[in-house]
Amino acid sequence: MKDTINIIWFKKDLRITDNQCLFEYETSLPTIAVYFFESDIIRQSDFSDFHLQFIVSSLIHLESSLKKIGIQLLYIPLNAVDGLEYIGKYYSIKKIFAHEETGNLKSFERDKDVIHYTNKNNIKFIEYPTNGVVRRLKSRDSWNKIWKSRMSHQIYEAKKTTCDFELISEFSSNSKNCRKYYKHLFETIAQQRNLQKGGEELGKSILKNFLSTRSSSYMYNISKPFESQSTCSRLSPYITYGCLSVKYVFKETQKRMFELGQLRSTAAQNHIKSLEYFLSRLHWQSHFIQKLEDEPEMEIKNLNPDFNSIRNDTDTGLIDAVFSARSGIPYIDATVRELQITGWTNFRSRATLVSFLCNTCMQPWQSVASKIAQLFTDYEPGIHYPQIQMQAATTGINTIRIYNPVYNGKQKDIFGKFIYQYLPELRTVPIDFIHEPHLWDLFETLEYPHPIIDIKQANKEAKDILWKIKGNTSKETKNKIIKKHASRTFHSDRKNNTSSKKKHTSENNQTTLF
Ligand SMILES: Cc1cc2nc3c(=O)[nH]c(=O)nc-3n(C[C@H](O)[C@H](O)[C@H](O)COP(=O)(O)OP(=O)(O)OC[C@H]3O[C@@H](n4cnc5c(N)ncnc54)[C@H](O)[C@@H]3O)c2cc1C
């Protein structure tokens, strides 16, 4: 006779604080926590070591936090259904607690398989919502209200188990071997690159440090590639992998705004404005993920099908040059290097990189989305694909933005600090030529290529093509996209007024803010 157990399945909720599973599970029943290293997911083209190292470092911290509440974390190197079958050989599974995940198409398929498996085996599968994302959302009109109510809910405190329960030894030694393998892999990757490391405690200390000082110039520096490295929150991977819940970050930010409000100085008022700006980004987090939740095919198909007629050929030589930081355009090459070394770049640089590849160079976004995803430690499919489509102009509802990376560099990196930081091969180039080194007399002495494309000319052509398609799109198509995906006005002002009397869409605010 097998013992009956419950399972807490950790996916992208690698935390103790504000984890509904740890609040709702049955403390008097034997419970194990599991993480599945799923080869089906790991093998996908959008997955990379950058993600793996963050996951493993988060799990190591999670494991010791779980121990404190009496729960053991098992590392299982199997796809979810195979993993459940494996556990089922030793135990009779009664319930599984997990969070809903809005991931790529493969994870969507996996979720359906798990539901099928649990139904067939009479296992109760209980899933809780993730941040502000709403499963089976009926209408976008009610979304802001739901988001606001989720953010105002109390923080879930993890409960201690009251059940003394020992695992079958073969079972726990297999998990130890898996842990050892992945820990070694993590240490190897961590030695090679300067990537952000995971873990709830680290996430909390980065948040604390951001709210106390770094955030004061958040708004002012948000698009500057050098300064934003330290003045942006840098919380994205912690939010992506759920080391921190958005609700927790939101509440801590509100507390800080209240404290600053007591000071009444101009500096404090400006600091509050920066934090309001930050709160609006937290709102966007779920707003974007909701798009993929409502339309998973966004990962592969243009939202506005009228764009299917263009960008049908991939120039692999050009794409390889860009991803080797050899485009000959310093701002683009420095962005790629920054990503390769740190796994992060700011919003503006991400948007410029996509615009350069998909608009200036007219490459299909489907040919570059995975390559970029691999370089983002914070890769979040629900933000990534809607953002890629937005920057590639295929959403049909946003204004078309075609960035000029040289102009961007001159505006946002006036002294070339970002370029000098990531392109040491340009260290001898005088500041006057740092954004266009090919115009410098001594350019031929450098180990650096000529620009891969005439940006001004290519952008002009792209503008004509993209606006023509957008202009010819039928009202019916546009309205359909707006109804399903466009944001309804949201305010995160000091009175915390998140509702709007007039219902109207404000999708373009997202880009006009930058
Ligand atoms: C083409 C493209 C792809 C992107 N892919 C991702 C991705 O895979 N994962 C990801 O987390 N962000 C993505 N972003 C959004 C944004 O660039 C990053 O969230 C941000 O740069 C992360 O740094 P930070 O945590 O310091 O951000 P902060 O500016 O400090 O923002 C705080 C948090 O708000 C959220 N956020 C910020 N900006 C946005 C935005 N524009 N849309 C939605 N949420 C936002 C993130 O969770 C972020 O951690 C993408 C943007 C573009 C243009």
The ligand as an ORCA input file, in Angstrom:
! r2SCAN-3c Opt
* xyz 0 1
  C      11.527     43.626    -27.532
  C      11.367     43.618    -26.035
  C      11.381     42.416    -25.359
  C      11.210     42.395    -23.972
  N      11.247     41.183    -23.339
  C      11.116     41.131    -22.002
  C      11.187     39.876    -21.326
  O      11.359     38.819    -21.943
  N      11.069     39.874    -19.971
  C      10.863     41.035    -19.262
  O      10.759     40.989    -18.023
  N      10.769     42.224    -19.893
  C      10.903     42.320    -21.224
  N      10.829     43.535    -21.859
  C      10.410     44.733    -21.091
  C      11.512     45.577    -20.433
  O      12.485     45.931    -21.357
  C      12.147     44.869    -19.237
  O      11.150     44.418    -18.349
  C      13.061     45.783    -18.428
  O      14.043     46.344    -19.262
  C      13.700     44.961    -17.308
  O      14.560     45.728    -16.518
  P      14.140     46.209    -15.045
  O      13.627     45.082    -14.241
  O      15.276     46.966    -14.495
  O      12.912     47.146    -15.418
  P      12.175     48.313    -14.633
  O      12.090     49.455    -15.567
  O      12.763     48.541    -13.314
  O      10.682     47.755    -14.510
  C      10.198     46.983    -13.413
  C       9.453     45.781    -13.916
  O       8.315     46.169    -14.687
  C       8.131     45.266    -15.775
  N       8.301     45.999    -17.030
  C       9.144     47.027    -17.271
  N       8.996     47.471    -18.526
  C       8.044     46.710    -19.081
  C       7.439     46.684    -20.369
  N       7.785     47.548    -21.315
  N       6.492     45.771    -20.611
  C       6.107     44.894    -19.661
  N       6.638     44.874    -18.422
  C       7.591     45.765    -18.138
  C       9.190     44.186    -15.620
  O       8.651     43.113    -14.873
  C      10.272     44.897    -14.837
  O      11.087     44.041    -14.097
  C      11.003     43.603    -23.258
  C      10.994     44.808    -23.957
  C      11.177     44.817    -25.328
  C      11.174     46.126    -26.048
*
